Protein backbone atom coordinates (compact mmCIF):
# COMPACT_ATOMS: atom_id res chain seq x y z
CA UNK A 1 0.00 0.00 0.00
CA UNK A 2 1.24 3.48 -0.87
CA UNK A 3 1.93 6.52 1.24
CA UNK A 4 -0.16 9.49 -0.01
CA UNK A 5 1.08 13.04 0.30
CA UNK A 6 -1.58 15.74 0.11
CA UNK A 7 -0.91 19.46 -0.08
CA UNK A 8 -2.35 22.75 -1.34
CA UNK A 9 -0.29 25.12 -3.44
CA UNK A 10 -1.67 28.69 -3.54
CA UNK A 11 -1.64 30.71 -6.74
CA UNK A 12 -3.10 33.86 -8.27
CA UNK A 13 -3.21 32.76 -11.92
CA UNK A 14 -6.81 31.62 -12.23
CA UNK A 15 -7.72 28.17 -13.51
CA UNK A 16 -6.76 28.80 -17.15
CA UNK A 17 -3.35 30.20 -16.20
CA UNK A 18 -2.57 27.25 -13.96
CA UNK A 19 -3.62 24.72 -16.58
CA UNK A 20 -1.33 26.40 -19.11
CA UNK A 21 1.61 26.37 -16.69
CA UNK A 22 1.04 22.74 -15.72
CA UNK A 23 0.76 21.62 -19.35
CA UNK A 24 3.97 23.45 -20.21
CA UNK A 25 5.99 22.42 -17.18
CA UNK A 26 4.88 19.00 -15.95
CA UNK A 27 7.49 17.21 -18.07
CA UNK A 28 10.25 19.03 -16.14
CA UNK A 29 9.57 16.77 -13.16
CA UNK A 30 11.48 14.00 -14.92
CA UNK A 31 14.50 16.30 -15.28
CA UNK A 32 14.62 16.85 -11.50
CA UNK A 33 15.01 13.13 -10.74
CA UNK A 34 18.57 11.80 -10.48
CA UNK A 35 19.03 9.47 -13.44
CA UNK A 36 15.99 10.98 -15.17
CA UNK A 37 12.37 10.00 -15.36
CA UNK A 38 9.32 10.19 -17.59
CA UNK A 39 5.97 11.87 -17.03
CA UNK A 40 2.62 11.05 -18.63
CA UNK A 41 -0.40 13.24 -17.99
CA UNK A 42 -4.03 13.73 -18.96
CA UNK A 43 -6.84 16.04 -17.90
CA UNK A 44 -10.28 15.12 -16.59
CA UNK A 45 -12.12 18.40 -16.08
CA UNK A 46 -10.03 20.52 -13.70
CA UNK A 47 -7.97 17.55 -12.48
CA UNK A 48 -4.70 16.56 -14.08
CA UNK A 49 -3.76 12.92 -13.56
CA UNK A 50 -0.08 12.21 -14.02
CA UNK A 51 2.34 9.34 -13.53
CA UNK A 52 6.03 9.84 -12.90
CA UNK A 53 8.18 6.80 -13.75
CA UNK A 54 11.77 6.54 -12.54
CA UNK A 55 14.13 4.01 -11.03
CA UNK A 56 11.68 1.16 -11.58
CA UNK A 57 8.94 2.93 -9.63
CA UNK A 58 5.74 4.67 -10.69
CA UNK A 59 4.18 7.50 -8.73
CA UNK A 60 0.54 8.23 -9.56
CA UNK A 61 -0.57 11.76 -8.75
CA UNK A 62 -3.40 14.23 -9.23
CA UNK A 63 -3.49 18.01 -9.27
CA UNK A 64 -6.93 19.59 -9.00
CA UNK A 65 -7.03 23.23 -10.05
CA UNK A 66 -9.12 25.75 -8.10
CA UNK A 67 -9.26 29.52 -8.64
CA UNK A 68 -6.80 30.18 -5.80
CA UNK A 69 -4.94 26.90 -5.20
CA UNK A 70 -3.93 23.57 -6.63
CA UNK A 71 -4.71 20.55 -4.47
CA UNK A 72 -2.11 17.88 -5.16
CA UNK A 73 -2.16 14.25 -4.06
CA UNK A 74 0.96 12.19 -4.67
CA UNK A 75 0.56 8.46 -3.98
CA UNK A 76 4.00 7.11 -3.20
CA UNK A 77 4.61 3.37 -3.56
CA UNK A 78 5.39 1.58 -0.29
CA UNK A 79 9.15 1.64 -0.90
CA UNK A 80 9.22 5.39 -1.48
CA UNK A 81 6.86 5.99 1.46
CA UNK A 82 9.97 5.85 3.62
CA UNK A 83 10.96 9.16 2.05
CA UNK A 84 7.51 10.83 2.24
CA UNK A 85 8.74 13.73 4.37
CA UNK A 86 11.61 14.50 2.03
CA UNK A 87 9.43 14.17 -1.07
CA UNK A 88 6.80 16.50 0.41
CA UNK A 89 9.48 19.08 1.26
CA UNK A 90 10.76 19.04 -2.33
CA UNK A 91 7.23 19.40 -3.71
CA UNK A 92 6.49 22.31 -1.37
CA UNK A 93 9.69 24.02 -2.50
CA UNK A 94 9.51 23.30 -6.25
CA UNK A 95 5.77 23.33 -7.08
CA UNK A 96 5.25 27.07 -6.48
CA UNK A 97 8.05 27.76 -8.99
CA UNK A 98 5.98 26.05 -11.67
CA UNK A 99 3.08 28.41 -10.93
CA UNK A 100 5.05 31.65 -11.14
CORGI-V114294 format. One record per helix or strand. SS is the DSSP state (@ for helix, = for strand). FROM is the first residue (numbers start at 1). LEN is the number of residues. If there is no record, write none. Layout:
SS|FROM|LEN, SS|FROM|LEN
This chain:
=|3|8, @|14|12, @|28|5, =|38|7, =|47|8, =|57|9, =|69|8, @|78|4, @|84|15
